Amino acid sequence: MAGSGRKNADAVLIVALASGKGPAEAAKLAGVSERTVYRRLQDPVWRRQVAAARTDMLARAVGVLAEGTTAAAATLRLLLRSDAPSVQLAAARAILDQTTRGIELLDLADRVTALEEQAAAAESTPRGPGRWSG
């Protein structure tokens, strides 16, 4: 039963489950039984396809959000000039908090990159016969 109907149902199921639908709703959308959904979910390869679809959806959503970060930062800077001290304080706290988090994340990303480069260099270094070589 590997026809196009099953492939189409699987694609619909994958998207439905990846987007947070439950097995019953996903089954209804795909035109299959709930039992079929649970049977598919027993397959690790199929579950990885659902996870990959979810990751792709999240990556696209993050991209959409990232596009608005410059405008959000500009809005916070404008709020620093508000007549209301409480608004100024909230904006100042948000700017300081988010800037600190951003610096920490950039630092962490730099450290991970350096570790990956060290690991790659260590893997590419030829090893002579030694105590631990096979």
Secondary structure, DSSP 4 states (H G I P E B T S, - for coil): --SHHHHHHHHHHHHHHHTT--HHHHHHHHTS-HHHHHHHHT-HHHHHHHHHHHHHHHHHHHHHHHHTHHHHHHHHHHHTT-S-HHHHHHHHHHHHHHHHHHHHHHHHHHHHHHHHHHHHHHHHS---S-TT--
